[in-house]
Amino acid sequence: MKIIVTGSLGNISKPLAAELVQQGHAVTVISSKAEKQPEIEALGATAAIGSVEDVDFLTAAFTGADAVYVMVPPSFTAMDSRAYHQQIGRNYAQSIQQSGVQRVVQLSSWGAHRSEGTGGILGTHDVEEILGKVPGIALTHLRPTSFYSNMFSFIGMIKARGIIGVNYDGNTRVAFVHTRDIASAAADELTTPATPGRHVRYAASDERTANEVAQVLGAAIGQPDLQWVGLTNEQMQENLVRHGLPAARATEIVDIYASIGNGTLGEDYEQHKPRLGQVKLEDFAKEFAAAFKAAL
């Protein structure tokens, strides 16, 4: 198969491209950075250098493909992240339709079924809706749960205050996922025929309470008494802004975590649980411990 992967050599796209190449597929990786071309080619893939904000470039890259994996790259300059997601979603929709590609896998998120109350995930909901209007395609919304890698943001607080503080309490049970398990799920979807229409697949690696997270991470870093402390939304907002996050972006994050705590983010996941992936919390804890040791 000829498969197009967006997302350059990111934490999902790189292992995804590598897995697809190993399976014998002809893979093209889209990147906005020409300096990534040698590394892309070292994987055995073809590099297509251009921007996801360029519809003509995307259309040319998608033309002739059997399947495409689309994701919205993070933007550190967009003033309105939801509007940014909507624009990239429209670019993808136009390019998919103009190129004639029939199989599409979109990197979405759990909570994307909701049109309100999920903060920074609302833009991803909008992309689902935009792509869902493209006629005739077999579209999978791949919805990963909370990324293990988000836990790296706890390192500074642990070093400074000896706690993990987030605006949901320690008894909250959360589904977590490793990017390698997301990549495996994406590879499976891209290479499996699907009927036209919209399909949803969740990706998760483990389900643990927040208190268990603190226990496992604490043991890995030599702090067995590490505690998970539930913060108020206001405390969470203040902490994020104090550490340099713009207020609007901080509010998006606060709303995401609040929706985990009140159960709305995971309500659809609970009805459509996937088979859990291979990377468990204890496995990720080794990565966390290495990052914790390396951090100043």
C-alpha contacts under 8 A as a table, 3 or more apart, distances in Angstrom:
res1	aa1	res2	aa2	distance
1	M	25	H	5.10
1	M	26	A	6.04
1	M	65	A	7.78
1	M	66	D	5.99
1	M	67	A	7.80
1	M	191	T	7.75
2	K	25	H	6.18
2	K	26	A	4.75
2	K	27	V	5.97
2	K	28	T	7.79
2	K	64	G	7.67
2	K	65	A	5.05
2	K	66	D	5.27
2	K	67	A	6.79
3	I	25	H	7.06
3	I	26	A	6.20
3	I	27	V	4.98
3	I	28	T	6.38
3	I	65	A	5.73
3	I	66	D	5.91
3	I	67	A	4.98
3	I	68	V	5.61
3	I	69	Y	7.77
3	I	190	L	7.76
4	I	27	V	5.88
4	I	28	T	4.87
4	I	29	V	6.01
4	I	30	I	7.35
4	I	61	A	7.61
4	I	62	F	6.76
4	I	65	A	6.76
4	I	67	A	6.48
4	I	68	V	4.61
4	I	69	Y	6.15
5	V	8	S	7.55
5	V	13	S	6.69
5	V	17	A	6.87
5	V	27	V	7.18
5	V	28	T	6.12
5	V	29	V	4.80
5	V	30	I	6.15
5	V	68	V	6.05
5	V	69	Y	4.96
5	V	70	V	6.74
6	T	13	S	6.93
6	T	29	V	5.90
6	T	30	I	4.87
6	T	31	S	6.98
6	T	68	V	7.94
6	T	69	Y	6.09
6	T	70	V	5.44
6	T	71	M	6.28
7	G	10	G	5.85
7	G	12	I	7.88
7	G	13	S	5.57
7	G	29	V	7.59
7	G	30	I	6.55
7	G	31	S	6.56
7	G	70	V	7.57
7	G	71	M	6.32
7	G	72	V	7.55
7	G	73	P	6.19
8	S	13	S	6.29
8	S	14	K	7.08
8	S	29	V	5.98
8	S	30	I	5.46
8	S	31	S	4.35
8	S	32	S	7.42
8	S	36	K	7.77
9	L	12	I	7.69
9	L	13	S	5.52
9	L	14	K	4.43
9	L	31	S	7.70
9	L	36	K	7.72
9	L	40	I	7.35
10	G	13	S	5.12
10	G	14	K	5.57
11	N	14	K	6.09
11	N	15	P	7.12
11	N	179	T	6.15
11	N	180	R	7.88
12	I	15	P	5.82
12	I	16	L	6.05
12	I	179	T	5.31
12	I	180	R	6.57
12	I	182	I	6.73
12	I	183	A	5.37
13	S	16	L	4.92
13	S	17	A	5.93
13	S	183	A	6.96
14	K	17	A	5.24
14	K	18	A	6.20
15	P	18	A	4.98
15	P	19	E	6.03
15	P	180	R	6.52
15	P	183	A	6.13
16	L	19	E	5.20
16	L	20	L	6.23
16	L	180	R	7.89
16	L	183	A	4.68
16	L	184	S	6.67
16	L	186	A	7.12
16	L	187	A	6.20
17	A	20	L	5.18
17	A	21	V	6.12
17	A	27	V	6.68
17	A	29	V	7.29
17	A	43	L	7.61
17	A	45	A	7.27
18	A	21	V	5.17
18	A	22	Q	6.17
18	A	43	L	6.00
18	A	44	G	7.73
19	E	22	Q	5.09
19	E	23	Q	6.32
19	E	184	S	7.59
19	E	187	A	7.14
20	L	23	Q	5.04
20	L	24	G	6.59
20	L	25	H	5.66
20	L	26	A	7.91
20	L	27	V	6.97
20	L	187	A	6.45
21	V	24	G	5.12
21	V	25	H	5.23
21	V	26	A	6.64
21	V	27	V	6.37
21	V	43	L	7.48
21	V	44	G	6.37
21	V	45	A	6.82
22	Q	25	H	7.46
26	A	45	A	6.94
27	V	44	G	7.90
27	V	45	A	5.04
27	V	46	T	6.22
28	T	45	A	5.55
28	T	46	T	4.52
28	T	47	A	5.68
28	T	48	A	6.57
29	V	40	I	7.02
29	V	45	A	6.68
29	V	46	T	6.13
29	V	47	A	5.10
29	V	48	A	6.01
30	I	47	A	6.07
30	I	48	A	4.76
30	I	49	I	5.91
30	I	50	G	6.88
31	S	34	A	7.31
31	S	36	K	7.17
31	S	47	A	7.11
31	S	48	A	6.31
31	S	49	I	5.08
31	S	50	G	6.08
31	S	51	S	7.12
32	S	49	I	5.37
32	S	50	G	4.74
32	S	51	S	5.17
32	S	52	V	7.90
33	K	36	K	5.66
33	K	37	Q	7.65
33	K	49	I	6.47
33	K	50	G	7.55
34	A	37	Q	5.57
34	A	49	I	5.95
35	E	38	P	6.98
36	K	39	E	5.50
36	K	40	I	6.19
37	Q	40	I	5.07
37	Q	41	E	6.09
37	Q	47	A	5.53
37	Q	49	I	7.75
38	P	41	E	5.11
38	P	42	A	6.08
39	E	42	A	4.92
39	E	43	L	6.62
40	I	43	L	5.37
40	I	44	G	7.02
40	I	45	A	5.79
40	I	46	T	6.66
40	I	47	A	6.03
41	E	44	G	5.08
41	E	45	A	5.03
41	E	46	T	5.72
41	E	47	A	6.64
42	A	45	A	7.25
48	A	61	A	7.16
50	G	54	D	7.42
50	G	57	F	6.56
51	S	54	D	5.38
51	S	57	F	7.23
51	S	58	L	7.72
52	V	55	V	6.97
52	V	57	F	7.74
52	V	58	L	6.45
52	V	88	I	6.80
52	V	91	N	7.21
52	V	92	Y	7.73
53	E	88	I	6.38
53	E	91	N	6.62
54	D	57	F	5.38
54	D	58	L	6.34
54	D	91	N	7.46
55	V	58	L	5.07
55	V	59	T	6.00
55	V	91	N	5.58
55	V	92	Y	7.46
55	V	94	Q	7.16
55	V	95	S	5.89
56	D	59	T	5.12
56	D	60	A	6.23
56	D	95	S	7.38
57	F	60	A	5.26
57	F	61	A	6.19
58	L	61	A	5.00
58	L	62	F	6.02
58	L	92	Y	7.49
58	L	95	S	5.81
59	T	62	F	5.17
59	T	63	T	6.04
59	T	94	Q	7.95
59	T	95	S	4.45
59	T	96	I	6.82
59	T	98	Q	6.36
59	T	99	S	5.30
60	A	63	T	5.32
60	A	99	S	7.10
62	F	65	A	5.53
62	F	68	V	7.14
62	F	95	S	7.25
62	F	96	I	6.96
62	F	99	S	5.82
62	F	101	V	6.68
63	T	99	S	4.54
63	T	100	G	6.70
63	T	101	V	6.66
64	G	99	S	7.36
64	G	100	G	7.78
64	G	101	V	6.98
65	A	68	V	7.00
65	A	101	V	6.05
66	D	101	V	6.34
66	D	102	Q	6.89
66	D	103	R	6.51
67	A	101	V	6.54
67	A	102	Q	6.71
67	A	103	R	4.59
67	A	104	V	5.70
67	A	105	V	7.75
67	A	190	L	6.11
67	A	191	T	7.92
68	V	101	V	7.60
68	V	103	R	6.47
68	V	104	V	5.05
68	V	105	V	6.31
68	V	190	L	7.31
69	Y	104	V	6.01
69	Y	105	V	4.81
69	Y	106	Q	5.85
69	Y	107	L	7.46
69	Y	186	A	7.78
69	Y	190	L	7.39
70	V	92	Y	7.53
70	V	104	V	7.39
70	V	105	V	6.30
70	V	106	Q	4.90
70	V	107	L	6.28
71	M	106	Q	5.98
71	M	107	L	5.10
71	M	108	S	7.59
72	V	85	H	6.59
72	V	88	I	6.55
72	V	89	G	7.61
72	V	107	L	7.85
75	S	78	A	5.76
75	S	81	S	7.66
78	A	81	S	5.80
78	A	84	Y	6.46
80	D	83	A	5.40
80	D	84	Y	6.24
81	S	84	Y	4.92
81	S	85	H	6.21
81	S	120	G	7.58
81	S	123	G	6.99
82	R	85	H	5.14
82	R	86	Q	6.26
82	R	120	G	7.42
82	R	122	L	6.67
82	R	123	G	4.30
82	R	124	T	7.93
83	A	86	Q	5.01
83	A	87	Q	6.24
83	A	123	G	7.20
84	Y	87	Q	5.20
84	Y	88	I	6.36
84	Y	123	G	7.84
85	H	88	I	5.28
85	H	89	G	5.97
85	H	123	G	5.18
85	H	124	T	6.67
85	H	126	D	7.42
85	H	127	V	6.56
86	Q	89	G	4.98
86	Q	90	R	6.17
86	Q	123	G	6.44
86	Q	126	D	6.17
86	Q	127	V	5.92
86	Q	130	I	7.73
87	Q	90	R	5.12
87	Q	91	N	6.25
88	I	91	N	4.94
88	I	92	Y	6.22
88	I	127	V	7.98
89	G	92	Y	5.15
89	G	93	A	6.14
89	G	126	D	7.80
89	G	127	V	4.90
89	G	130	I	6.26
89	G	131	L	6.83
90	R	93	A	4.98
90	R	94	Q	6.09
90	R	127	V	7.71
90	R	130	I	6.48
90	R	131	L	7.63
91	N	94	Q	5.29
91	N	95	S	6.13
92	Y	95	S	5.11
92	Y	96	I	5.94
92	Y	131	L	7.59
93	A	96	I	5.20
93	A	97	Q	6.19
93	A	130	I	6.86
93	A	131	L	5.45
93	A	134	V	6.31
94	Q	97	Q	5.25
94	Q	98	Q	6.06
95	S	98	Q	5.11
95	S	99	S	5.86
96	I	99	S	5.32
96	I	100	G	6.06
96	I	101	V	5.75
96	I	102	Q	7.92
96	I	134	V	7.88
97	Q	100	G	5.37
97	Q	101	V	7.09
97	Q	134	V	6.63
97	Q	135	P	7.81
101	V	104	V	7.63
101	V	137	I	7.55
102	Q	136	G	7.11
102	Q	137	I	4.66
102	Q	138	A	6.09
103	R	137	I	5.93
103	R	138	A	4.98
103	R	139	L	6.20
103	R	190	L	7.30
103	R	194	A	7.64
104	V	137	I	7.11
104	V	138	A	6.20
104	V	139	L	4.86
104	V	140	T	6.38
104	V	190	L	7.38
105	V	139	L	5.82
105	V	140	T	4.79
105	V	141	H	6.18
105	V	142	L	6.71
105	V	186	A	7.10
105	V	189	E	6.98
105	V	190	L	6.51
106	Q	128	E	7.81
106	Q	139	L	7.43
106	Q	140	T	6.17
106	Q	141	H	5.08
106	Q	142	L	5.84
107	L	141	H	6.40
107	L	142	L	5.12
107	L	143	R	6.54
107	L	144	P	7.89
108	S	112	A	6.86
108	S	124	T	5.88
108	S	125	H	7.61
108	S	128	E	7.30
108	S	141	H	5.82
108	S	142	L	5.36
108	S	143	R	4.76
108	S	144	P	6.96
109	S	112	A	5.58
109	S	121	I	7.10
109	S	124	T	6.92
109	S	142	L	7.00
109	S	143	R	4.04
109	S	144	P	5.09
109	S	145	T	6.37
110	W	113	H	7.47
110	W	143	R	4.93
110	W	144	P	5.76
110	W	145	T	5.26
110	W	146	S	7.85
110	W	202	Y	7.28
110	W	265	L	6.54
110	W	266	G	6.49
110	W	268	D	7.86
110	W	269	Y	6.77
111	G	114	R	5.84
111	G	118	T	6.82
111	G	121	I	6.92
111	G	125	H	7.94
111	G	264	T	7.36
111	G	265	L	4.36
111	G	266	G	6.10
111	G	267	E	7.75
111	G	268	D	7.37
112	A	115	S	7.41
112	A	121	I	6.25
112	A	122	L	6.66
112	A	124	T	6.08
112	A	125	H	4.38
112	A	128	E	7.65
112	A	143	R	7.70
113	H	125	H	6.33
113	H	268	D	7.32
114	R	117	G	7.46
114	R	118	T	7.27
114	R	122	L	7.48
114	R	125	H	6.83
114	R	265	L	7.92
115	S	118	T	7.84
115	S	122	L	6.28
115	S	125	H	6.58
115	S	126	D	7.94
116	E	119	G	7.57
116	E	122	L	6.73
117	G	255	D	6.65
117	G	256	I	7.85
117	G	259	S	6.94
118	T	121	I	5.60
118	T	122	L	6.09
118	T	252	E	7.54
118	T	255	D	5.52
118	T	256	I	4.96
118	T	259	S	6.01
118	T	265	L	6.80
119	G	122	L	5.92
119	G	251	T	7.06
119	G	252	E	4.04
119	G	253	I	6.35
119	G	254	V	7.40
119	G	255	D	4.74
119	G	256	I	5.27
120	G	123	G	6.54
120	G	124	T	7.98
120	G	249	R	7.63
120	G	252	E	4.58
120	G	253	I	6.26
120	G	255	D	7.56
120	G	256	I	6.59
121	I	124	T	5.23
121	I	125	H	6.50
121	I	256	I	7.20
122	L	125	H	4.96
122	L	126	D	6.34
123	G	126	D	5.01
123	G	127	V	6.40
124	T	127	V	5.03
124	T	128	E	6.36
125	H	128	E	5.16
125	H	129	E	6.45
126	D	129	E	5.11
126	D	130	I	6.17
127	V	130	I	5.00
127	V	131	L	6.08
128	E	131	L	5.37
128	E	132	G	5.92
128	E	141	H	6.93
129	E	132	G	4.95
129	E	133	K	6.62
130	I	133	K	5.60
130	I	134	V	7.44
131	L	134	V	5.51
131	L	139	L	7.92
132	G	135	P	7.83
132	G	139	L	7.36
132	G	197	G	7.89
132	G	198	R	6.57
134	V	137	I	6.78
136	G	196	P	5.86
136	G	197	G	7.06
137	I	196	P	5.07
137	I	197	G	6.19
138	A	194	A	5.85
138	A	195	T	5.63
138	A	196	P	3.92
138	A	197	G	5.03
138	A	198	R	6.38
138	A	199	H	7.75
139	L	196	P	7.06
139	L	197	G	6.00
139	L	198	R	4.92
139	L	199	H	6.03
140	T	189	E	7.48
140	T	198	R	5.93
140	T	199	H	4.59
140	T	200	V	5.47
140	T	201	R	6.89
141	H	198	R	7.40
141	H	199	H	6.14
141	H	200	V	4.83
141	H	201	R	6.30
142	L	186	A	7.18
142	L	200	V	6.09
142	L	201	R	5.01
142	L	202	Y	5.86
142	L	203	A	7.13
143	R	200	V	7.21
143	R	201	R	6.03
143	R	202	Y	4.60
143	R	203	A	6.05
144	P	147	F	7.56
144	P	177	V	6.64
144	P	182	I	6.61
144	P	202	Y	5.55
144	P	203	A	4.46
144	P	204	A	6.11
145	T	175	A	5.85
145	T	176	F	5.53
145	T	177	V	5.85
145	T	202	Y	7.32
145	T	203	A	6.35
145	T	204	A	5.74
146	S	150	N	7.56
146	S	174	V	7.59
146	S	175	A	6.27
146	S	176	F	4.68
146	S	177	V	5.99
147	F	150	N	5.53
147	F	151	M	7.77
147	F	176	F	5.63
147	F	177	V	5.03
147	F	178	H	6.02
147	F	179	T	7.22
148	Y	151	M	5.68
148	Y	152	F	7.99
148	Y	176	F	5.88
148	Y	177	V	5.78
148	Y	178	H	5.70
148	Y	281	L	7.99
148	Y	284	F	7.10
149	S	152	F	5.67
149	S	178	H	7.38
150	N	153	S	5.89
151	M	154	F	5.42
151	M	155	I	7.62
151	M	288	F	7.84
152	F	155	I	5.65
152	F	288	F	6.72
152	F	291	A	7.52
152	F	292	F	8.00
153	S	156	G	6.79
154	F	157	M	5.43
154	F	158	I	6.17
154	F	164	I	6.12
154	F	165	G	7.94
155	I	158	I	5.17
155	I	159	K	6.20
155	I	292	F	6.11
155	I	295	A	7.79
156	G	159	K	5.22
156	G	160	A	6.04
157	M	160	A	5.03
157	M	161	R	5.50
157	M	162	G	6.67
157	M	163	I	6.42
157	M	164	I	6.45
157	M	165	G	7.65
158	I	161	R	5.43
158	I	162	G	4.25
158	I	163	I	4.99
158	I	164	I	6.08
159	K	162	G	5.79
162	G	226	L	6.60
162	G	227	Q	7.78
163	I	226	L	5.88
163	I	227	Q	5.31
163	I	228	W	6.14
163	I	229	V	6.75
164	I	214	A	7.10
164	I	226	L	7.58
164	I	227	Q	6.31
164	I	228	W	4.86
164	I	229	V	5.96
165	G	228	W	6.00
165	G	229	V	4.71
165	G	230	G	5.80
165	G	231	L	6.00
165	G	236	M	7.94
166	V	169	D	7.56
166	V	228	W	7.83
166	V	229	V	6.68
166	V	230	G	5.48
166	V	231	L	5.37
166	V	236	M	6.49
166	V	257	Y	7.46
167	N	230	G	5.26
167	N	231	L	4.33
167	N	232	T	5.32
167	N	233	N	5.65
167	N	235	Q	7.93
167	N	236	M	6.13
167	N	254	V	7.21
167	N	257	Y	6.25
167	N	258	A	6.17
167	N	261	G	7.49
168	Y	172	T	6.86
168	Y	230	G	5.09
168	Y	231	L	6.60
168	Y	232	T	7.84
168	Y	257	Y	6.75
168	Y	258	A	6.39
168	Y	260	I	7.35
168	Y	261	G	4.83
169	D	172	T	5.81
169	D	210	A	7.16
169	D	228	W	7.48
169	D	229	V	6.61
169	D	230	G	4.31
169	D	231	L	7.57
169	D	261	G	7.15
170	G	209	T	6.48
170	G	210	A	4.53
170	G	211	N	4.57
170	G	228	W	5.67
170	G	229	V	6.74
170	G	230	G	6.55
171	N	209	T	5.58
171	N	210	A	6.07
171	N	211	N	6.23
172	T	209	T	5.27
172	T	210	A	5.82
172	T	261	G	6.30
173	R	207	E	6.68
173	R	208	R	5.37
173	R	209	T	4.00
173	R	210	A	6.41
174	V	207	E	5.54
174	V	208	R	5.59
174	V	209	T	5.90
174	V	210	A	7.08
174	V	260	I	7.45
175	A	204	A	6.23
175	A	205	S	7.32
175	A	206	D	5.78
175	A	207	E	4.29
175	A	208	R	6.61
176	F	204	A	5.69
176	F	205	S	5.78
176	F	206	D	5.40
176	F	207	E	6.09
176	F	208	R	7.79
177	V	181	D	6.79
177	V	182	I	7.20
177	V	203	A	6.76
177	V	204	A	4.49
177	V	205	S	4.47
177	V	206	D	6.56
177	V	277	G	7.68
177	V	279	V	7.61
178	H	181	D	5.39
178	H	182	I	6.54
178	H	204	A	7.50
178	H	205	S	6.32
178	H	279	V	6.28
178	H	284	F	7.81
179	T	182	I	4.92
179	T	183	A	6.15
180	R	183	A	5.04
180	R	184	S	6.27
180	R	279	V	7.93
181	D	184	S	5.05
181	D	185	A	6.26
181	D	203	A	7.12
181	D	204	A	7.35
181	D	205	S	6.79
181	D	277	G	5.57
181	D	278	Q	6.82
181	D	279	V	7.08
182	I	185	A	5.15
182	I	186	A	6.15
182	I	203	A	5.90
182	I	204	A	7.65
183	A	186	A	5.02
183	A	187	A	6.10
184	S	187	A	5.10
184	S	188	D	6.22
185	A	188	D	5.11
185	A	189	E	6.28
185	A	203	A	6.76
186	A	189	E	5.12
186	A	190	L	6.09
187	A	190	L	5.17
187	A	191	T	6.26
188	D	191	T	5.46
188	D	192	T	6.08
189	E	192	T	5.23
189	E	193	P	7.84
190	L	193	P	7.82
201	R	274	P	7.33
202	Y	269	Y	6.96
202	Y	272	H	7.44
202	Y	273	K	6.79
202	Y	274	P	5.79
203	A	274	P	6.40
203	A	276	L	7.27
203	A	277	G	7.45
204	A	207	E	7.94
204	A	274	P	7.00
204	A	275	R	7.64
204	A	276	L	5.34
204	A	277	G	6.00
205	S	276	L	4.75
205	S	277	G	4.19
205	S	278	Q	6.09
205	S	279	V	5.67
205	S	280	K	5.97
206	D	276	L	6.26
206	D	277	G	7.26
206	D	279	V	7.47
206	D	280	K	5.51
206	D	281	L	6.57
208	R	212	E	6.12
208	R	213	V	6.77
209	T	212	E	5.15
209	T	213	V	6.43
210	A	213	V	4.92
210	A	214	A	6.44
210	A	228	W	6.64
211	N	214	A	5.19
211	N	215	Q	6.26
211	N	227	Q	7.13
211	N	228	W	5.69
212	E	215	Q	4.92
212	E	216	V	6.07
213	V	216	V	5.31
213	V	217	L	6.00
213	V	281	L	7.54
214	A	217	L	5.29
214	A	218	G	5.65
214	A	226	L	5.82
214	A	227	Q	5.77
214	A	228	W	5.68
215	Q	218	G	5.15
215	Q	219	A	6.14
215	Q	224	P	6.42
215	Q	225	D	7.30
215	Q	226	L	6.41
215	Q	227	Q	7.35
216	V	219	A	5.24
216	V	220	A	6.32
216	V	281	L	7.47
216	V	282	E	6.57
216	V	285	A	6.84
217	L	220	A	5.04
217	L	221	I	6.36
217	L	226	L	8.00
217	L	282	E	7.99
217	L	285	A	5.52
217	L	288	F	7.29
217	L	289	A	7.45
218	G	221	I	5.33
218	G	222	G	6.05
218	G	223	Q	4.53
218	G	224	P	4.78
218	G	225	D	6.70
218	G	226	L	5.14
219	A	222	G	5.21
219	A	223	Q	5.65
219	A	224	P	4.62
220	A	223	Q	7.52
220	A	285	A	6.02
220	A	286	K	6.58
220	A	288	F	7.87
220	A	289	A	5.75
221	I	224	P	7.96
221	I	289	A	5.22
221	I	292	F	7.25
221	I	293	K	7.84
223	Q	226	L	5.61
231	L	234	E	7.97
231	L	235	Q	5.92
231	L	236	M	6.20
232	T	235	Q	5.15
232	T	236	M	6.26
233	N	236	M	5.12
233	N	237	Q	6.11
233	N	254	V	6.26
233	N	258	A	7.32
234	E	237	Q	5.09
234	E	238	E	6.11
235	Q	238	E	5.10
235	Q	239	N	6.14
236	M	239	N	5.19
236	M	240	L	6.28
236	M	254	V	6.51
237	Q	240	L	5.31
237	Q	241	V	6.23
237	Q	247	A	7.70
237	Q	250	A	5.85
237	Q	251	T	6.36
237	Q	254	V	6.31
238	E	241	V	5.27
238	E	242	R	5.96
239	N	242	R	5.09
239	N	243	H	6.35
240	L	243	H	5.22
240	L	244	G	6.71
240	L	245	L	5.64
240	L	250	A	5.81
241	V	244	G	5.20
241	V	245	L	4.77
241	V	246	P	6.15
241	V	247	A	5.95
241	V	250	A	6.44
242	R	245	L	7.27
245	L	249	R	6.56
245	L	250	A	5.97
246	P	249	R	5.41
246	P	250	A	6.13
247	A	250	A	4.97
247	A	251	T	6.15
248	A	251	T	5.17
248	A	252	E	6.46
249	R	252	E	5.06
249	R	253	I	6.49
250	A	253	I	5.21
250	A	254	V	6.18
251	T	254	V	4.97
251	T	255	D	6.09
252	E	255	D	5.22
252	E	256	I	6.33
253	I	256	I	5.06
253	I	257	Y	6.39
254	V	257	Y	5.36
254	V	258	A	6.03
255	D	258	A	4.96
255	D	259	S	6.08
256	I	259	S	5.25
256	I	260	I	6.50
256	I	265	L	7.57
257	Y	260	I	4.99
257	Y	261	G	6.34
258	A	261	G	5.01
258	A	262	N	6.25
259	S	262	N	5.17
259	S	263	G	5.90
259	S	264	T	5.27
259	S	265	L	5.07
260	I	263	G	5.21
260	I	264	T	6.48
260	I	265	L	5.26
260	I	266	G	6.69
261	G	264	T	7.97
262	N	265	L	7.85
263	G	266	G	5.67
263	G	267	E	6.07
264	T	267	E	5.18
265	L	268	D	7.68
266	G	269	Y	5.02
266	G	270	E	6.11
267	E	270	E	5.33
267	E	271	Q	6.90
268	D	271	Q	5.20
268	D	272	H	6.45
269	Y	272	H	5.07
269	Y	273	K	5.53
270	E	273	K	5.68
277	G	280	K	7.79
279	V	283	D	5.92
279	V	284	F	6.87
280	K	283	D	5.24
280	K	284	F	6.50
281	L	284	F	5.12
281	L	285	A	6.04
282	E	285	A	4.97
282	E	286	K	6.96
283	D	286	K	5.75
283	D	287	E	7.40
284	F	287	E	5.19
284	F	288	F	6.28
285	A	288	F	4.82
285	A	289	A	6.01
286	K	289	A	5.12
286	K	290	A	6.37
287	E	290	A	5.22
287	E	291	A	6.33
288	F	291	A	5.13
288	F	292	F	5.98
289	A	292	F	4.95
289	A	293	K	6.09
290	A	293	K	5.20
290	A	294	A	6.25
291	A	294	A	5.08
291	A	295	A	6.10
292	F	295	A	5.27
293	K	296	L	7.96
